Amino acid sequence: MKYSVIIPVYNSEKYLRKCIDSILAQKYKDFEIILVDDESKDLSAKICDDYAQKDNRVKVIHKTNGGTADSRNVGIRAASGDYIMFVDNDDYWKRKNTLEDIDCQLNESHADVLMYDTMEYWENENRFTQSGKTCKRQEIVNQPKEYALKTVIEQGILYRAVWAKVVKRQLIVDHNLLFEKGIRNEDTEWTAKMLLCAESYDWYEKVFYVYRKGTGEAQTDKRVTFKEVNDLKNILDKYITLADTIENSDFQKVFKSYLAFPYAVLMGQVQVLNNEEKKKIGMSTIKRYST
């Protein structure tokens, strides 16, 4: 099968080569890398073009600045693979036989979504961290979706980040699974939407995705903003309401369990807002979610 690896690119000249090289180093060769340059101001655009000239599996799209969600949507529309993966432009893959393994699994399971654990690289401390939590593939593959998701959630490794998933392109096309532009926490929203559509899951046990942190530039390194908190609250408004309409009671519980973590995040983030911002958010609505 063919895989489309979508990488939104913006001002990442320091990390971009390592990111791209880690994917090109894969032993499995049937993939495309779609680099979506979001009007970078540094040398990122040139780096993208240089790779495209050297390897015909690398495709470059230059676009007017529109943010990560917009770049991912552009990449999805350009993708031709059977499955789609996402990588952030400062992250990278650590194992060369990852795609080979994943392809073997998906040829067997044909799952809508394959998920995996990740590790963090703390650049400011030059160290790697990993959750240490485990999940066995046999607990996920060929299981009813509510059971598979319950297992991953109980282990604490159902991530909101889209780069922790391999998703069937036809699922994305059939359900118009695009990212909502102009909001923060778009991964939380997209994953919720995906969970409502996917019917089958697989799990890759080996950890290969390296999430770079501690650079001072990542969103997680910055103070939370009112917009970020308000967007998360609106996402929860939408999907908690949708959860109440799910007829499968077991899946409804699982879906609400997915929403529980971003709800806890929201409760923590609200505390850094000033009183006026808290009023705008609507604390009474937020507290109602806890029931």
C-alpha angles and dihedrals in degrees: 000000000000125000128205113208110197118201120182106210127205127153094328103134091133095059108018099091093053090048095051095039092054090059097041088053091067115123089219107077108188100098142097128219114214111199111194108195108204095203095288118201096209132054094291094105092053092047089054092051092047091056092047090054092052100043126031091208088071115084123187128203119186114200143167112274110276107144136257096297092053091048092052091050090052089050093049092053091051096045120112100177128112088236133028128217130183128215127181113232095244096046129079146190119256103197126063097207097051097108091044090056094043092049090052091052096045093047085059101040103026085204121179090229134019116195134192143179122257140207132222128230112204103206095189090057100029093230140120126227131191132185096236088216116134139207126182119225093226089062090060112028117087091002125127108272094245091054094045093049093044089055094051093044092050089054090051095237105111096112125200090214112103092216089072092069143067108210130194108247093219090058089055092047096044094050098033091238098185127149120260107245125224098025135102120231089039090152090060090052095045094048091050089052091048093050090057090056108036118092103181136040141193131189131217110209101198119086114229110141114097115202109202115221138164095051094121089234102074118101089242089061093059133079114265116256131216090247092054092051093044092049091052091049090052091050091053090047089056100044099039086056090049091047090061090061095055108114097198100083094199092051091045090058091048093048091050088049088057089053092049095078097051086046089056089047090051092052090053095045093050089063092067093056123095121247094263092052091048089055091052091050092052109234094199090061092048094051090050089065091067091072 
